[in-house]
Amino acid sequence: MRLGKTVLLATLLLGLGAVPASSQIVKKGQVGFRFLENPVSAEAVGRGGLGVAMFRNANAVFWNPGALSWFAGRLDFNVNHTNGIADINHTSAVGAYHWNGVGFFALDLITMDYGDFYGTRRANNDQGFEDTGTFSPNAWALGLTFSQKVSDRFSYGVHLKYARQDLGDAWIATAGKDVNDPGLAIAQRSYAQGEAALDIGAIYDFLYHGVRFGAVIQNISREVRYEEEKFPLPFAVSFSLTVDPWSVFRPEDKNNSLVIGFESRHPRDFKEKIKVGAEYQTRRMFRLRAGYADNYDERGLTAGLGVNTSMSNTDFRLDYAYQDFGIFGGVHLFSFGVTY
């Protein structure tokens, strides 16, 4: 186990060490399966997309598997839904179990609904094309996470997932030059691909006024090939720092908290992205959130709220977030969670 932790820490340090070099090179549009980058959880999006160091429930697996070890309970379940732009919907679910003396395990699923599209192909007629009916592109990812709390300060986690994307079928000319060529031969080809990926993350809690540090490497994978082009999944390295200034100035107040955070994300195909956000909790029940994401094409300000309540040793959470998406309007996110 000690060797495994050493390897994990070395991997994280190597990933973080690669950040300065990779940040000098911008390679736009050179990754695929971008649905894996869609933010999951109204809780995280409401505070600007801060998720690497702030989670204390099973939704942590989508942001930093090392944070899974911090939920209080034996079982934790979460369901998340996003009403995105252009009627694109994003739904996810995760369930986690704390096995005493071993660690934390979680199973998660992400699905994308892109809606229906009309298909056409070239044809030798007046229109130059013919309808092929409707098709529905889709994507999904299934993941398994293991996380362990080494001490009251440090935890680590690994998230193994399989992602699949189906863009529908296409009719490809395998012989001939155009529709008027008598030797034209057309074959139907599927554009569905899948690939495995790995996330590795860790959390260090200083146990001092809410100061926590989180780091994660996401989507370590092989390349996926479509026809003659191949590309990797959206690899990224992120780190985050949080603090609770309320506990500094009002240490006697245990019913309120104000956590503020900073997060730096270094994707393979873009410059550094910065997120800042805050979450205010009052009476251990109501939460107000706000944040801002910098260096995104359209995303910017976010806001959200959450309600926590307990019944018969069971905790319930309901969260909502709004994200400004520039010329596309707004995006609404909803999350529901239960901890036993």
Secondary structure, DSSP 8 states (H G I E B T S, - for coil): -HHHHHHHHHHHHHHHHTHHHHTT---TT----GGGGS---HHHHHTTS--TTT--SGGGGGT-GGGGGG--SSEEEEEEEEE-GGG-EEEEEEEEEEETTTEEEEEEEEEEE---EEEEEE-SSSSSEEEEEEE--EEEEEEEEEEEE-SSSEEEEEEEEEEEEEEEEEEEEEESSSTT-TT-EEEEEEEEEEEEEEEEEEEEE-SSTT-EEEEEEEEEE--EEETTEEE----EEEEEEEE-HHHHH-TT--SEEEEEEEEEEEETTS--EEEEEEEEEETTTEEEEEEEEES-SS--EEEEEEEEEEETTEEEEEEEEEEE-GGG-EEEEEEEEEE-
